[in-house]
Amino acid sequence: MADTRAKRQCSDEQIAKKREKEKERAKSRIYIRKAFEKWRELRRQKGFQSDIQVALFLLDRWVNPVWFF
């Protein structure tokens, strides 16, 4: 049986609020394009479950580098 519930209409205010949230969110996005495959490979090799873990791992290595001689 088909769902007969009507879709809820968004007000102009709700749409504007949603756009503003998306604009703020877009400020924190990064684009890695060519490095994406390396990113995914590092994530897989280290067994990370999220991109946040990869980012923190890389930042930690940048701030506190481990030097091998």
C-alpha positions, -999 to +999 in steps of 0.1 A: +000+000+000+014+034-009+023+059+018-004+086+017+012+110+041+018+144+027+053+158+026+059+186+050+065+219+033+094+240+045+090+276+052+113+303+037+127+307+072+136+270+075+152+270+040+173+300+049+184+285+082+193+253+064+213+272+038+232+291+065+241+259+083+254+244+051+274+275+044+291+273+078+297+235+074+313+242+040+339+264+057+354+233+074+355+211+044+388+201+028+394+188-007+422+163-011+414+150-047+446+134-059+456+123-023+423+105-017+436+071-027+466+075-004+443+087+024+421+056+020+452+033+019+466+049+051+432+045+067+431+008+057+467+001+067+463+016+102+429+001+107+412+034+114+374+034+115+369+070+105+385+099+085+387+118+118+411+092+131+433+095+100+433+133+103+443+132+140+470+106+132+485+129+106+483+160+127+500+142+156+528+132+133+532+167+121+532+183+155+554+156+172+575+141+143+593+108+150+627+110+134+644+078+123+682+078+117 
